[in-house]
Amino acid sequence: MPRYDWDEFLRAYQAAHLVAGLVPRTANAARLGRPGRVNLTWSSVLENVVATLRPQHGYSITHMPNDRGSVVLCAFEHPADADRLAELTRAVDDPRSVGAWAELGWASRRCFLFDRHARRELVDHMRGVEPD
């Protein structure tokens, strides 16, 4: 199903399902020592993982800095699509960890620690998925 621009998605789906990957500041620094490219790299991993899950409905992905590092936000129109990512990442319901994004009126909110170990597991998952 289509991937939307973040702002367009939020306008269209005001009660979407959020799965957030919390990237610690130490993981950012360890991954690429260059500012500006770190979040793109982490969000690219989740973009590719979501593509392997083949969402059946609309979704969007963005990344934002926060006081502890950054957060990669994945929003889904349909709960089943969010559930697949949440299961794969072992995301839990903890709206406090999402920060300001917790206040948007999500239908569901889950988050996971997106550190180097989690990234490696997700990359391994992608390697095991047959392409379309």
ABEGO torsion letter per residue (X at the ends): XBBBBAAAAAAABABBBBBBBBBBAAAAAAABABBGAAAAAAAAAAAAAAAAAGBABBBBBBBBBBAAEBBBBBBBABAAAAAAAAAAAGBBBBAAAAEAAAAAGBABBBBBBBBAAAAAAAAAAAAABBBX
